[in-house]
Amino acid sequence: MELEQTQRWLRYKTIKTKRWLKTLPKKAKKYIKYDLVDATAMLTSTNPLYSISEVFIAGMPKKVYMNSRLTIAAISYTFMSPVFVWGGVILENFLK
């Protein structure tokens, strides 16, 4: 009895996953738009705070400071955004 229920559940999950994978590109575009906005908001709000602490408190040269800010922005937009997007999509799919 339990084996049959487990097999039904696995078939249901397999069908649901296949449907979800077909709609993935459309969902990914939607989530990437939202995530770019979130990353921009995060960078906009934190950059002034970090600039004050890096330049005035730590005494970091302005060239090093600008390079660090640009590196953080590049990492946020290129690597972290897709990670957050795909993680959110996968989590949302499996919690439904």
RODO-2510 file (C-alpha; in nm, 4 decimals, decimal comma):
residues 96
     n   res          X          Y          Z
     1     m     0,0000     0,0000     0,0000
     2     e     0,2710     0,2473     0,0951
     3     l     0,4735     0,1518    -0,2114
     4     e     0,1814     0,2378    -0,4408
     5     q     0,1313     0,5723    -0,2691
     6     t     0,5018     0,6500    -0,2983
     7     q     0,5001     0,5603    -0,6676
     8     r     0,1934     0,7813    -0,7289
     9     w     0,3566     1,0665    -0,5446
    10     l     0,6786     1,0261    -0,7450
    11     r     0,4841     1,0216    -1,0740
    12     y     0,2948     1,3332    -0,9687
    13     k     0,6165     1,5129    -0,8750
    14     t     0,7823     1,4054    -1,2026
    15     i     0,4934     1,5382    -1,4122
    16     k     0,4828     1,8585    -1,2088
    17     t     0,8586     1,9065    -1,2491
    18     k     0,8406     1,8543    -1,6268
    19     r     0,5658     2,1170    -1,6543
    20     w     0,7662     2,3512    -1,4364
    21     l     1,0794     2,3072    -1,6498
    22     k     0,8858     2,3993    -1,9655
    23     t     0,7802     2,7322    -1,8127
    24     l     1,1203     2,8001    -1,6566
    25     p     1,2587     3,0487    -1,9153
    26     k     0,9518     3,2711    -1,8839
    27     k     0,9664     3,2593    -1,5042
    28     a     1,3407     3,3201    -1,5018
    29     k     1,3040     3,6401    -1,7054
    30     k     1,0451     3,7661    -1,4586
    31     y     1,2568     3,6847    -1,1561
    32     i     1,5738     3,8286    -1,3091
    33     k     1,3974     4,1621    -1,3595
    34     y     1,2923     4,1655    -0,9955
    35     d     1,6335     4,0587    -0,8761
    36     l     1,8145     4,3282    -1,0730
    37     v     1,5928     4,5836    -0,9051
    38     d     1,6655     4,4287    -0,5653
    39     a     2,0411     4,4219    -0,6282
    40     t     2,0343     4,7850    -0,7390
    41     a     1,8422     4,8860    -0,4284
    42     m     2,0839     4,6952    -0,2076
    43     l     2,3891     4,8551    -0,3694
    44     t     2,2362     5,2029    -0,3673
    45     s     2,1603     5,1884     0,0018
    46     t     2,4895     5,0352     0,1170
    47     n     2,7456     5,2152    -0,0997
    48     p     2,7298     5,5489     0,0866
    49     l     2,7704     5,3748     0,4219
    50     y     3,0666     5,1700     0,3063
    51     s     3,2257     5,4683     0,1355
    52     i     3,2262     5,6649     0,4588
    53     s     3,3807     5,3780     0,6530
    54     e     3,6359     5,2896     0,3841
    55     v     3,7565     5,6378     0,2948
    56     f     3,7284     5,8321     0,6187
    57     i     3,7600     5,5720     0,8933
    58     a     3,9939     5,3130     0,7350
    59     g     4,1850     5,5700     0,5263
    60     m     4,1568     5,3683     0,2052
    61     p     4,2854     5,5447    -0,1089
    62     k     4,0084     5,6581    -0,3433
    63     k     4,1351     5,4436    -0,6321
    64     v     4,1217     5,1283    -0,4176
    65     y     3,7806     5,2304    -0,2844
    66     m     3,6365     5,2758    -0,6338
    67     n     3,7796     4,9426    -0,7479
    68     s     3,6250     4,7673    -0,4497
    69     r     3,2836     4,9274    -0,5099
    70     l     3,2926     4,8325    -0,8790
    71     t     3,3964     4,4769    -0,7927
    72     i     3,1096     4,4426    -0,5445
    73     a     2,8629     4,5757    -0,8033
    74     a     2,9938     4,3360    -1,0683
    75     i     2,9701     4,0390    -0,8316
    76     s     2,6206     4,1404    -0,7222
    77     y     2,4882     4,1699    -1,0763
    78     t     2,6674     3,8786    -1,2427
    79     f     2,7064     3,6038    -0,9862
    80     m     2,4724     3,6651    -0,6973
    81     s     2,1623     3,7706    -0,8905
    82     p     2,1288     3,4428    -1,0839
    83     v     2,2009     3,2458    -0,7665
    84     f     1,9227     3,4218    -0,5789
    85     v     1,6854     3,3947    -0,8747
    86     w     1,7329     3,0225    -0,9308
    87     g     1,7314     2,9512    -0,5602
    88     g     1,4043     3,1383    -0,5196
    89     v     1,2461     2,9667    -0,8184
    90     i     1,3494     2,6212    -0,7009
    91     l     1,2364     2,6898    -0,3451
    92     e     0,9049     2,8303    -0,4637
    93     n     0,8447     2,5254    -0,6839
    94     f     0,9102     2,2708    -0,4121
    95     l     0,7134     2,4535    -0,1429
    96     k     0,3945     2,4578    -0,3510
***
